[in-house]
Amino acid sequence: MQLTDRINRIQISPTAAVIAEADKLKSRGVDIADFGPGEPDFPTPDHIKMAAIKAIEENKSKYTPTGGIMPLREAICAWHKRELGSSYEAKECIVSVGGKHSIFNVMSVLIQLGNEVIIPAPYWVSFPDIVKYAGGTPVFVETKPEDGFSVKASAIEKAITPKTKLLILNSPSNPTGGVVAPDEFERILTVCKKHSVWLMGDECYSHFTYEPHKPYSIASAAGSRENVIIIGSVSKTFAMTGWRIGYTLGPEALIQALIKLQSQSTSNATSIAQYAALEAMRGPMETVPVMLAEYGFRSCCWKRRGSHWSRAKPLARRATCGFPTPLPSNGSTKGCAASNDSFRALKLRRKQ
Ligand SMILES: Cc1ncc(COP(=O)(O)O)c(C=O)c1O
């Protein structure tokens, strides 16, 4: 079969391949834990499920505007402002079919043959292939365990060439859990502005941070409007991977281009899922610390003395279930601690 050059440039997403293989084994009765996808093993919170059921009952089953229903675009901007300190308006927001789709669309409208895209490594496996599909060349900047896998502005500046069009910065990072501190993030923004490079912040794990880190968005920094693009998703924060809702925040002209592209591909994201996401954005977020605590718990080794459990050391610096782990800073176990609130929430959950 004669396929296009662009499809031959990429490989099937390794996570999708692992999911398919795991499903095959499960259907044969094999008892396995699938660490392929970054997938919360929590159910979607009840209030979100109820909102979707209500939407079905109210026949919210028609096409919606391509960029998403206006209440959702407004709610995403309000949530992002409240949680992460930005100031976007609905016209600077588009709803897509998951964060991956959002990233794919951004690459499609900004990257072409001859462009370079900087990606700190280790990276989420889909980034390079999405860049290649768009015609760009991924350029990797290594991050190191001793730096907590956090990339430095100086390393980014060294990697920039006249061909560089965009930097993907995924913080907290999948797979390393590395977090870029706000001051370093701002230095990176300054470098990007100096060289007219787009800074795309992938915030899909924004709320999976452990002390001393806090959820942070570069969109809260002064002067971030012109060249910053934010990718977000309800997949991880609200345990909604299968609902497929993600979003992009950025300059209005970019959002218009994304709407144009989407209008000729998927059209709107699923209407019912949009109403579920609307509830996620407007409703309580108490399930987030519960999940965080559980992931923090799993990412540590525990020692038992009598009836007392104590944390020993972080487990192999990698997440269980493919989630970013709290990484130890300076080799100590300190960075491994989830917040006290999170552990309280976990205790409550374990008592139930
Ligand atoms: C770093 C990163 N960004 C984006 C995504 C996309 O998530 P989704 O398409 O489910 O919103 C993932 C999913 O695993 C991810 O790990």
The ligand as a Tripos MOL2 file, in Angstrom:
@<TRIPOS>MOLECULE
LIG
   16    16     1     0     0
SMALL
NO_CHARGES

@<TRIPOS>ATOM
      1 C1          2.3620   14.8480   29.0420 C.3       1 LIG1
      2 C2          1.0390   14.5560   28.4640 C.ar      1 LIG1
      3 N1          0.4080   15.5170   27.7720 N.ar      1 LIG1
      4 C3         -0.7900   15.3030   27.2320 C.ar      1 LIG1
      5 C4         -1.4440   14.1040   27.3900 C.ar      1 LIG1
      6 C5         -2.7720   13.9420   26.7300 C.3       1 LIG1
      7 O1         -3.8080   13.5690   27.5740 O.3       1 LIG1
      8 P1         -5.2920   13.5650   27.0350 P.3       1 LIG1
      9 O2         -5.2660   13.4950   25.5540 O.co2     1 LIG1
     10 O3         -5.9300   12.3660   27.6540 O.co2     1 LIG1
     11 O4         -5.9160   14.8370   27.5100 O.co2     1 LIG1
     12 C6         -0.8310   13.0640   28.1070 C.ar      1 LIG1
     13 C7         -1.4680   11.7500   28.2560 C.2       1 LIG1
     14 O5         -0.9360   10.8070   28.7560 O.2       1 LIG1
     15 C8          0.4410   13.3060   28.6700 C.ar      1 LIG1
     16 O6          1.0640   12.3670   29.3800 O.3       1 LIG1
@<TRIPOS>BOND
     1     1     2 1
     2     2     3 ar
     3     2    15 ar
     4     3     4 ar
     5     4     5 ar
     6     5     6 1
     7     5    12 ar
     8     6     7 1
     9     7     8 1
    10     8     9 2
    11     8    10 1
    12     8    11 1
    13    12    13 1
    14    12    15 ar
    15    13    14 2
    16    15    16 1
@<TRIPOS>SUBSTRUCTURE
     1 LIG1         1 GROUP 0 **** ****
